[in-house]
Amino acid sequence: MLISIITPVYNSVNNIEANVKSILAQTYRNFNHIIVDNLSKDNSVEIVKNLYNEAGITEKLKIISEKDNGISDAFNKGINAAEGEIIGILNSDDYYYDHTVFERAIESFRRDDILFVHGNVLFIDPVYGTNIRRPLLCPLTTAMPYNHPTMFLRKSVYDRYGLFDLSFRYAMDFEFVCRLEQRITGFRKSGWYIQGDPLTVMRAGGTSWENETDSIKEVKSALIMHGRWNNKAKSSYLMRRSRVLLKKYLQLLKLNIVTKKWRNIKWN
């Protein structure tokens, strides 16, 4: 099975090397890498090209370099260009944990009934602490059940149920999962959780983290859109809004240690 990895890029010179090297290091070699570049003004694309040239596998690299309309649009361009039966999305700030990630994912897809696989994230946050985040596997009315940076899906899922909604700029992954749960009977049972070592390393400070309040509002919109805006959803929404405000207040008071301790309790 061919795996297509999609990486949206915009001025990613500080992190793109780790991203690409983690893909080139994979022991499962039947992959290609689609870079969707939003006309970067730095040399991000040149770094990618050089790394693939040095590896001698330029045929595995495809670059789309044109203006896009946000992350959802970049994701969709990559999916439309993908030839693989399996699709993974690896943002330019992220990288795969080790060289076995593709092997582990493909092994799970040997079963025809598996539509997606997912796993743990090593979340690096110099302010609030680094930890391993396991998927919550909770109802959508509570939070996102899966770690989207670890998810691999069959391309047939996108072909049948559509791409990312361009009206969502931060919580597009949440809306997409809401849609799949609504339209695919037993969707959760079609997923496989790869336990053990993380699949992806994710750095704090991405777009959804920098725009956390707007992201939460989009989660609400997705739940309303897909008929899941109930009392449980309202309660979770208010609690999350309150946590964001409290975190900002503690930050002003230079009490980040409180947030750090709470996160350690939550994820451990």
FENVENUR-V858501 format. One record per residue. N is the residue number from 1. RES is the residue in one letter. PHI is phi in degrees with one decimal (* if undefined). OMEGA is omega in whole degrees, 0 to 359 (NA if undefined). Layout:
n,res,phi,omega
N,RES,PHI,OMEGA
N,RES,PHI,OMEGA
//
This chain:
n,res,phi,omega
1,M,*,178
2,L,-85.3,175
3,I,-103.3,173
4,S,-106.5,178
5,I,-105.4,182
6,I,-108.9,179
7,T,-128.1,172
8,P,-71.0,184
9,V,-134.0,169
10,Y,-153.2,180
11,N,49.9,187
12,S,-106.3,188
13,V,-58.5,184
14,N,-76.8,188
15,N,-126.7,189
16,I,-66.2,181
17,E,-63.3,179
18,A,-62.8,178
19,N,-58.8,184
20,V,-66.8,181
21,K,-61.6,179
22,S,-68.6,176
23,I,-78.8,180
24,L,-62.6,183
25,A,-81.3,184
26,Q,-64.5,179
27,T,-74.7,174
28,Y,-81.9,192
29,R,-98.4,182
30,N,-87.2,182
31,F,-141.3,164
32,N,-139.1,189
33,H,-128.0,181
34,I,-109.9,176
35,I,-93.7,177
36,V,-109.5,188
37,D,-97.8,181
38,N,-88.7,179
39,L,54.6,179
40,S,-56.0,179
41,K,-96.3,176
42,D,-104.2,183
43,N,-103.5,178
44,S,-54.8,184
45,V,-65.7,179
46,E,-63.2,177
47,I,-61.8,180
48,V,-61.7,181
49,K,-59.7,181
50,N,-63.5,180
51,L,-65.0,179
52,Y,-72.0,175
53,N,-63.6,180
54,E,-62.8,179
55,A,-78.8,179
56,G,72.0,181
57,I,-133.9,181
58,T,-62.3,179
59,E,-67.8,179
60,K,-87.9,184
61,L,-109.9,173
62,K,-128.6,181
63,I,-118.4,173
64,I,-110.4,184
65,S,-121.5,180
66,E,-164.3,180
67,K,-64.6,177
68,D,-121.1,182
69,N,-107.4,178
70,G,97.2,186
71,I,-65.1,179
72,S,-57.9,180
73,D,-64.4,178
74,A,-63.5,176
75,F,-55.2,185
76,N,-65.1,177
77,K,-61.1,179
78,G,-65.9,180
79,I,-63.6,180
80,N,-63.2,181
81,A,-88.8,186
82,A,-73.2,177
83,E,-106.9,184
84,G,-73.7,174
85,E,-73.1,180
86,I,-116.5,181
87,I,-124.0,172
88,G,-123.0,177
89,I,-116.9,181
90,L,-126.2,181
91,N,-63.1,189
92,S,-64.3,178
93,D,-80.9,186
94,D,-104.7,175
95,Y,-154.0,181
96,Y,-77.0,189
97,Y,-65.0,179
98,D,-151.1,187
99,H,-82.2,184
100,T,-101.9,188
101,V,-59.8,181
102,F,-62.7,179
103,E,-58.1,182
104,R,-65.0,179
105,A,-66.5,182
106,I,-62.7,179
107,E,-59.1,179
108,S,-69.0,181
109,F,-80.4,176
110,R,-61.8,177
111,R,-84.1,184
112,D,-65.9,183
113,D,-83.1,180
114,I,-87.8,180
115,L,-97.5,180
116,F,-152.3,173
117,V,-126.4,182
118,H,-159.1,183
119,G,-160.8,184
120,N,-88.8,177
121,V,-117.0,167
122,L,-92.0,186
123,F,-99.2,183
124,I,-99.6,181
125,D,-139.2,182
126,P,-67.2,182
127,V,-89.1,187
128,Y,-107.0,176
129,G,105.6,179
130,T,-91.8,179
131,N,-156.2,174
132,I,-91.0,182
133,R,-108.0,176
134,R,-84.3,179
135,P,-61.0,182
136,L,-71.8,181
137,L,50.1,183
138,C,-102.5,174
139,P,-63.2,179
140,L,-62.2,179
141,T,-70.2,179
142,T,-98.5,183
143,A,-174.4,175
144,M,-71.3,185
145,P,-72.6,188
146,Y,-122.8,172
147,N,-86.5,186
148,H,-56.7,179
149,P,-62.3,179
150,T,-100.2,190
151,M,-80.6,169
152,F,-118.0,180
153,L,-125.6,171
154,R,-67.1,179
155,K,-61.4,180
156,S,-60.4,177
157,V,-65.7,177
158,Y,-64.9,181
159,D,-60.1,185
160,R,-89.7,189
161,Y,-112.7,174
162,G,95.8,183
163,L,-98.9,181
164,F,-77.4,183
165,D,-77.5,184
166,L,-66.4,179
167,S,-76.3,177
168,F,-101.3,184
169,R,-103.2,183
170,Y,-129.5,184
171,A,-107.2,182
172,M,-64.0,179
173,D,-68.3,178
174,F,-65.2,178
175,E,-60.4,181
176,F,-62.8,179
177,V,-67.4,175
178,C,-56.2,181
179,R,-63.4,181
180,L,-66.9,178
181,E,-64.8,180
182,Q,-72.7,190
183,R,-101.5,182
184,I,-110.6,178
185,T,-63.3,180
186,G,69.7,183
187,F,-54.7,184
188,R,-61.3,180
189,K,-71.2,179
190,S,-88.1,179
191,G,-102.9,179
192,W,-127.6,179
193,Y,-88.4,178
194,I,-86.4,183
195,Q,-79.4,178
196,G,96.5,182
197,D,-56.9,177
198,P,-59.0,173
199,L,-93.7,188
200,T,-130.9,172
201,V,-104.4,185
202,M,-123.6,178
203,R,-95.7,175
204,A,-65.0,175
205,G,104.7,177
206,G,-70.6,185
207,T,-58.0,182
208,S,-68.3,178
209,W,-77.5,180
210,E,-71.2,180
211,N,-120.0,189
212,E,-62.1,180
213,T,-63.2,178
214,D,-65.4,178
215,S,-62.3,179
216,I,-63.6,178
217,K,-62.7,179
218,E,-69.4,175
219,V,-60.0,177
220,K,-59.0,180
221,S,-60.5,180
222,A,-65.3,180
223,L,-65.6,177
224,I,-64.4,181
225,M,-57.1,186
226,H,-105.4,172
227,G,68.7,181
228,R,-118.5,181
229,W,-85.1,182
230,N,-116.9,183
231,N,-61.5,178
232,K,-63.7,179
233,A,-64.1,180
234,K,-62.2,179
235,S,-63.8,180
236,S,-64.3,180
237,Y,-62.1,181
238,L,-64.5,179
239,M,-65.1,181
240,R,-68.7,176
241,R,-60.2,180
242,S,-66.2,180
243,R,-64.6,179
244,V,-63.9,179
245,L,-64.3,179
246,L,-64.3,179
247,K,-61.7,179
248,K,-64.8,179
249,Y,-65.7,179
250,L,-64.3,179
251,Q,-65.5,178
252,L,-63.2,180
253,L,-85.2,182
254,K,58.9,180
255,L,-116.9,179
256,N,-60.4,180
257,I,-60.0,179
258,V,-66.4,178
259,T,-63.1,180
260,K,-60.5,180
261,K,-66.0,180
262,W,-63.3,180
263,R,-64.6,178
264,N,-62.3,178
265,I,-65.8,183
266,K,-61.9,188
267,W,-90.9,177
268,N,-99.9,NA
//
